[in-house]
Amino acid sequence: MGRTVGRASAMIDPAGRTTAWEYDAYGSLLVQTLPDGSAVRTEFDLDHRPVCMTLIGGRQWGYEWNTFGNLLAQSDPSGAISRYTYDEYGQLVEHTGPRGASTRFDYHPDGNLAAQIDALGHRTQYRYDARGYLVEAIDALGQQTQYEYDRNGHLTRAIEPGGREIHCAYDADGNLSRHRDPMGHVTQVEYSALGQVSRRLAPDGTTVEYRYDTEEQLIGVVNERSELYALERDALGRIVVETDYWGQARRYRYGAAGELLCSTDPLGQTVEYRYDWLGRIVQKRVPHPEQDEALQIDSFAYDRHGDLVLAENPSCRVEFGYDAAGRMIEERQGDDFTIASDYDEAGKRIERRTRLIAGGAVVAHTVRYTYDALDAVTSIQIDDTAPVVLERDALGQICTEQLGAELRREPSYESGGQLASQRTLLTGTGELFAGEYTYDANGELVEKRDSRGGIERFQYDPVGRVIAHLDPAGQLRRYLYDPAGDLLKTHIRERRTADAVAAAKAGTWVREGEYEGCYYAYDRVGTRECLAIEVDTSLPGLRVQQVLARLKEMRGLPASITVDNGPEFAGKVLDCMGLRSRRHAVVHSAWQAGGKCLYRVLQRALPRRMPERALVRLNAPRQAAD
């Protein structure tokens, strides 16, 4: 086989899994054998260039070269071919994609790229200084972006289309130390002796600090409130304990090969992982969300190519199918819902079909897509309805949306790409409504004018957070953030017990706070346990509307709804998780449907006689560990 001195022929990891390599006499890698016995094989021509690569499962990639070693063609497992053309200097001058679209390249005499002409003829130009640094780019609409550098080649100034400027400064080691945005806001960065970011000073004066161990591995982040997020590592640098800003620890355990075996959250819930010989997850074991001391098992299976073909748990089974190129062509959810897809030569999805079996009836829909030479979508058609047709400018921005035979929308854009205006027009009628948008130098929306909705205005702080909103009715709403940028300010309430583990499991720890008259409570892992709102019950309809407005803030279906000084509905009308009666199933379905359906269920369920003001609590179900 020839000499292979100095080349690794096999690697056995601590778990006993072996990866092996075979070479030819010239040192070219012929075969890589994976721990499960599957192999990746490569064939070479007489000049030792790869001409065929066979992946596990048999998918093949092909390559064709010229005598100078330049790649002329590449074919994927589906047979789609991309081709490349070069000039006498070996510079790429044309690329032709699988659908025949061609992109061309021009060069300056010194070899720098001078222009790129896309398949639609749109030209982008580039200009350089004597050192070869890009100093100007002119896009297909003629908009210019300019760049300036210091003597070390670091970018110091950029002038974007529209005149917006950013400025950068660097320390003696070449690290970015100062950045000034177009509004003049300055961000400063400090570094450790080994070049790690140690401190960041934001434009609003707040700071974030980063701490490292003697190996320069991150072990802590101190936020703007001077709270520490700590990371503990083992001798191999792996994170074994992660303690959040509120002192709650998540622990990790690893296998001999470095794979994560389990993680335990602050509530003591452990998630376990099982792997196959290639290191892919085949099983995930999590605490059951409804049964104490029970596990819920998520299972995963893969085909011979390594693609995920099955994901299932006790609640659901999802299967996946792929084409020769590894693109997903079918997703089957249980026995009643299927998504199928077709693709063109370039790998763009051209058709998506869905099929749902519900109540003995079959509901099927087809969505079709067409693309231009740049692979940007130009039309979307649902079933046999008239397609939505999209026209684009030279930058690929949508300039016309034909929504039907008589209805269209016409957007326009700022030089920075932000939406500047939008008109909706009806043939024979003219403009139905229009919107205009104004931005500050940082590209943040400061005003929105709607021909029907009125005018909205926004104000931002130096780090880009909205601090004031003036709605069309003239009502001003202000937002006050803490130093870390949170609107909701929370504190920890804890009942001390002798057994800390039992206390965690018993839920004696809670992080709580109020914002805009609404009470929020979180458990140790950050899951919201309760959302409560004070309801004005003097008007029967209003009390339900106010509760409904907050329901969308719960993640998933609440376990129960409680009214202070009134009944708790768990096990009765609004036991939303138990589904112990037909009425419960109605609530669950109503939650899925939302809107008026849920409104009617709540209206019937809430007590008819309540005090004029009552506190309604939405109690979250117990969550399975992540």
N, C-alpha and C positions, 0 to 999 in steps of 0.2 A: 504493500500500500504506500510505501514511501516513508520518509522520515517525518515524524510529527513531534519532534523534540520540543518541549516547552509549551505545547498546546494542551489545554485541559481536555481530557477525554471523558471524564465523569465527575459528577458532584453528588455526594450523598448528604442530605440534610440531617439534622438531629433526629427527625422522625423516621429516618430510614428510607426516605424516598430518593430515588436515583434519577438523575438527568444525565444523559450521555451524548457525546458528540463524535462524529466521524468526519475525517478530512481526506482530501485527495493528496497526491504527491506534492501539490503546489500550495497546500495549506488552505484551500477553499473548503468551506463547511458544506459537506454533502448531506448529512443526516443529523437531525437533533431528535433524540428519542426521549419522550417525556415519561414521568413516573408511572403512568398507567399503560405504557407500552405503545402508545400512539406516537407518530413521528411526523416531522416536517422535513421534506426532501427538496433539494435544490440541484438542478442540472446546469452545467456550464458549457460554453462553447470553447473552441480551441484557444481563444484569447482570455479564458478564465473569467468571462462575464456571465452572470446568471441569465439563462434563457427560459427557464421554467421553474416555478416554485409550487410545490404541492403541499397544501396545508393539511392538518389533521382532518379526516373525513373525505379528502379527495378533491377539494376545491383547488383549482389551478390558476396561477397568474403567469402570463407570458410576457417576454421582453425581447425586443429586436434592437440591434445596435449597428452603427456604421463603423467604418474602419478606424475612425478617430476615437471611438469609445463613447460617442454621444448616443443617448437613448432615442431611437426613432419611433418606436411604437410600444404600447403597453396594453395588454388585453386582460380583462377581469374574468372571474369564473363564469359570468353569463355570456361571454364572447364579445362584449362591448370593447371597442378599440379607441384609444387616444393616440394621436400622431404628433410628432415634433419635427420641425425643420430648422436648420442652422445655416448661418452664413459662412463665408470662407474663414472667419476667425473663430468659429466654433460657438458663436453667440446664438442663443435661441431667438429666432425671428418669427416663428409662427407655431401656434398650438391649435390643433383641430380636435374638438371633443367628439364623443361617440355619436352625437346627432348631427355632426358636420359643421357646427358653429366654429368659426375661426377667430382667434385673437392674435394680433400681430404686434411686434416690438421693433422699435427703431433705437439706434444707439448713437451717442456722440463719438467722435474720433478716438477719445480716450477710453471708450468701452463702457461708460456709464449709460444707463437707460435714459433715452431722450423722450420717448413717447410710447404709449400703449394705446392701441386702437382695438376696441372691442368688436364683437361680431356684428353690431349694428352701425359701425363706423364712427362711434363716439371716441374722441381723442383726448387723452390726458397727457400733459407735457411736464417735463422735469428739467430743472436747471441746477448746476452745481458750481461750487467755487473751485479755486485752484487745488485745494486739498481733497476734492472729491466728495465734500459734504453737500447734501441736498439743501439748496437755499431758496428754491421756489418750486411750487407745484401749481399747475393751472388745470382745473378740471374741465369737463366737457362743456360746461356753460360759461367758461371763461373766468371763473372765480379764482382768485389767487390766494395762496397760503405761503407766507414767507418765514424763513428760519434764519437765526443768527447763532453763532457759536463762539466760545472762548478759544484761547490758543491751545487748549487741551482737547478740543473737539466736543466739549459739552454744550448742549443746547442751552442758550441763555435767554432767547426771546423768540416767540412765535406770534405772528400776526395772522389771524384767521380771517376768512371772508367777512366783510362787514366792519373790519378794523379792530376787532377785539384782540387784545394782547395779553399774553402771559409771560412772566419773567421768572427765571430760575437762577439760583446761585449755588455754589458748591464749596465744600470745605477743602482743606489741603490734600485730602485723600481721594478727592473726586466724588464724594457722596453728595447727593442732593441735600442741601441744608436749608434752603429757603425757596418758597414758591409763592408768587403773587398772582392772583387770578385777575380777570378783566375788571372786576369791581374794586380792585386794590386791596382785597383781603389777603393777609399774609399767613402762611403756614410754615412753621419752622420745625426742623428735625435735628436731633442730636444723636450721636453714635458712640458706641463703645470703642475701646482701643482696637478691637478686632473687626470693626465695621458693622456691628449689629445695631439696629435701631434701639436706642435706649430711652428716648423721650420725644414726644410729639407735642408741640404747642400749637393749638388751633387758633383761628382768627378771633374767636371770642375770648381768648385768654385762658381757656381750660387746658389741662395737660393730661396726657396718658403716658405712663411709664412702663417700661418692659424690663423684666429681670431675667438673668441667665445664670446658669451654673458654670463651673470651671471648664466645662466642655462646650460652652457657648450655646447650650440648648435652652430654649425658652422654658422658664419655670414659674413665671408670674406676670400678670398684667394688673397694674394699679390704675383704676379708672378715674374719671374726672371728680368723683366723690371721695377719692382716696380709699376706695374699697379694693381689696386684693382678690384676684382670681388666680388660684394657685395650681400648679401642676407638679406632681411628684413622679420621678422617673426611676426605673430600675437601672442596673449596671449596664444594660444594653441600650439605654436611652428611651425605652418605651414608657409611655404614660401609664402609671399604675393607679394613681389617685388624682382625681380632678375635683377641686373644691371651688364652688362658685362664690359669687360676691356675698351670698347670705350664709356662708359657712356650711353648705350642704355638699357632701362628698359623694362622688360616683367612682366606683372602683373597677379595675380591669385585671383580668388574668389571662395569660398567654400560654400557648403550647410550646413544645420543644422547637418547632420550626418558626416560631414568631407569630403564629396565627392567633387571633383573638378567640379565646375559649368562652369567656363569659364576661358580662358587665353587670354590676349591681348598683341600682340607683339609691338615692337617699332614703327611700321608703323600705329598703331591704329587698326589693323585687329584683330577681336575677334573670337575665336573658342568657341562654346558652346557645352556642353555635356548633354545628357539625359540618365537616368538610369532606370532599372526596380527595382522591390522590393528586388532583391537579390544583388543589387549594380553593375550589369553588364551594360556596355554601350550599349544602344539600338539606339542612334542617335548622330551624330556628325555634327554640323552645321558650315560651314566654308565660308568665303567670296568667291564668285564665281570668278574664275581666269580670266574670260573674260567679265563679265557684272557688271557694277558699281551698288552698292546698292542691289545686288542680293545675295542670299545664295545658296551654294551647300550643299545638305544634304546627308550624308552617313548613311545608316541604317543597323542595325544588329539584327539578330533573333537567338534564341537558342531553342534546343529541350528539352524534359522533363528531360534529363540527365544533362543538363547544357552545352552541346557542341554547339559551334557556327555552325549553319546550313545555314545561309544566310548573305551575305555582299553585299550591292548594293548601287550605286549612279546613277546619270543620265547617266553616261557613261558605266557602266558595272554592271553585276549581277553575283555573284559567289555563288554557292550552294555546301554544303558539306554533305557527308553521312558517317556513322560510323558503325563498327561492334559491337558485344556484349561486347567487351573489351574496347571500346572507341577509337579504332584505325581508322584513316581516310581511308575509302575504295573507296571514290569517290569524285572528285572535278569537278564541272561542271561550265565552264566559258561561260556564255551566252548560246546560242543554238547551237554553232558550235564547241566547244572544250571540251573534257572530259578527265580526268585522273582517272584511276581506279587502285587499288592496292589489292594484296593478301598477306597474312602473314602466317608464320608458327606458331607452338605452342609457340615458345619463343618470338613472336612478331616481328621477323625480316621480312622485306618485301622480298618476293620471286618472285613477278611479278609486273610489272608496265606497264599498257596499256594506250596508248594515241589514241584519235580519233579526227580528225579535218575535218570539212566540209568546203571546200573552192571552190568557183566557181562551185558548183554542184558536185564536186568530193569528195570522202572520202579518207583521208590519215590516215592510222592506223599503229601503231608500238607497239611492245611488247619487253620489256626488262626483262630478267629473271636473278635471282641471286641465287647462292648456297653458303653455309656456312660450315665451319668446326665445330668441336665440341666446339670451343671457341667462336662461333658466329662471326668469322671474315670471310669476303667474300672471296670465293675461285674461283668463275667464274662469268663472266658477259656475257650474250648472247643477242644480238640485233636481233630480228626476227629470221630468220632461218640461219643466218650467223654463222661461226665458233665462239665459245665463246672465250673470253679472260680468260685464266686460270692463277691463281696466286698461287705461292708457297711461304710459309713463313718459317722463321727460328724460333728458340725456343722462341724468344721475340715477335713474331708476325710481324716482319718486312718483307716486300716483298723481296724475294731473286731471284725470277724468274717470269717474265711476259710473258706468251706464247701468242703472239699477233695474231697468225695464225698458219697454218700448218708448215710454214717454218721460221717465223719471231719471235724472242724473245728478251727480254730485261733483263739484269742481273745487278741489283744494288747491291752495298755493302755499309757498314756503318762504321762510326767511333764508338768508344766505347761509346760516348755520344749520339748516335742515329742519328747523322747528316749523310747525304748522302756523301759517300767518293768517289765512282766511279759509272759509269753506262756505260754498253756496250750494243750495239744493234747488234744482230747477225742474219745472214741469212744462212739457211742451204745450204751447198754446196759452199757458197761464203766466209763465215767467218765473220769477224768483219766489219760492215758497218761504224760505227762511235762510238766514245767513249768520255766520259767526266770524268775528275778527279777534286775533290774539296778539298781545303785546308782551315782549320779554325784556328783561334787563340784560346787562352786558354779560352776565353769567349764563344766560339762556333760561332763566327761571321765569315762569309765567307770572306776569304782574297785573294783567288785565284781560278779561274775556268779555267781549260784547256779543250778545245774542239778540237777533232781531225780534225774537219772541220772549226770551227769558230775561232780558235786561242786561245790566252790567255787573260784573263781579271783579273785585280787586284783591290782590294778595300782596303781603309784605313778608320779607324774609330776614332772618338774622344772619350774621356773618358766615355761619357754617351751612346755610341753605335750608334751614327749617322754617316752615310757615309760622309766623308769629301773629299775623292778623289777617282776617278775611272779612271783606265787606260784601254782603250778599245783595242781590238785585232789589230787595226791599229796603235797603239802607241800614240793615242791622249789622253792627260791627261785632265780630267775635275775636277775642284775643286768646293766644295760647302761651302759657307760661311753662317753660321747661326747667327742670333741675339741671345742675351742671353736666350730667351724663346724657341729657337730651330726653328724659322721660317726662311725660305729662302726668302719669299716675305715680304719686308718691306713696310708697308702702312702708310698713313697719312690721316687725315680727312679734307675734304674741305666742308665748309658749308656757305650758304648765309643766313645771319640773317634776320628774318622777325618779325613783331610785333606779329603775331599769330603762336605760336610754333607748335600747333596741325596741322594747315593748312600747315605749312612748312614741317612737317613730311610726310603728305599725298601727298604733291606736289613733294616730292623727291628732296628737296634742299640740302640734306645731302648725302655725298658720302665718302666712305673710298676707297682710291685708291693707287696703287703702280705699279712699273714696275719690271719685272724680265726677264733676258735674252731676252731683246728686245720686250717683250710682255707686254701690258698694261692691268691691271685688275681693275675693279671697282665693289664695293659691296654696297648694300643698308644697311639700319639700322638693318635688321635682319640677315645679313651675306650672303644673296643670291647674287650670282654674276650677276650683271646687264649687264656687257659688257666685252668682251674679244677682244682686238685689237692687230693686228700684222702688222708690216711694211712688205710689200710685194715687192719683186723685180719683176717688171712686164716687164722687157726687154725681157724675154722669156715667151711667152703666156702659155705654159704648166706649167712652174715652178710656175707662180703666183697662179694657181689653186691648185697645190700640196701643196704649203705652207699654204694656207687657210685650205685645207682639213686636214692637219696634226694637226691643232689646234681645229678642230670641235669636236673631241672626248672629249675635255676638258669642253665643255658646258654640263650642266646637262639638258638633254632633247633637244627637237627641238628648235632652236633659233626663236624668233619672226620675225626677219628680219636681213638682211645683208646689211651693209652700207659701201660705199667706199668714203672716204674723197675726195673732189673735183670731185665726180662722183655722179650718181643718188642713191637715197635710194630706195630699192626695196619693202618696205612695201606698200601693196596695189597694187603692180605691179607684177613683175615676182617672187620675192622671199619673198612674204608675207607667211611665212611658217606656221603661225597659222590660218590665215583667211580661207584658202581653198575656196576662192571665185570663183575659176575657175578650170578647169581640170588640168591646168598647176600647180596650187598650190598643188593639190592632188598628182601629180607626184613627186613634191619636198618632200612632207611628206613621201610617200612610199620609195623614194630614201634614205631619212634619216634613215628609219627603216632598209633598206637593207645595207646601208653603202658602202664602197669600191668604185669600179669602177662606179656603178650606180650613186652615188651621185657626183662623179668626173665629169661625163658627164653633169649632170644637171648644176653644177656650171660653167663648161666651157662655156656652152651656155649662162648662165645668166650674168656672169661678163661682164663689159663694154669692148668692143673691143679696145677702145682707152683710155688708162690711162697714167698718168705720169709714168716715169720709176720707181719711188718708190711711193707707195700709202699705206695709212693706212686702212686696212680692219677691220671693227668692226662687231662682232657677238653680236646682241642685244638679251638678254634673255627675254622670255615671263614673264608676271607677274605671280608670284607663288601664289598658294593658301596657306593660313596659315597652319602651322603644326597642 
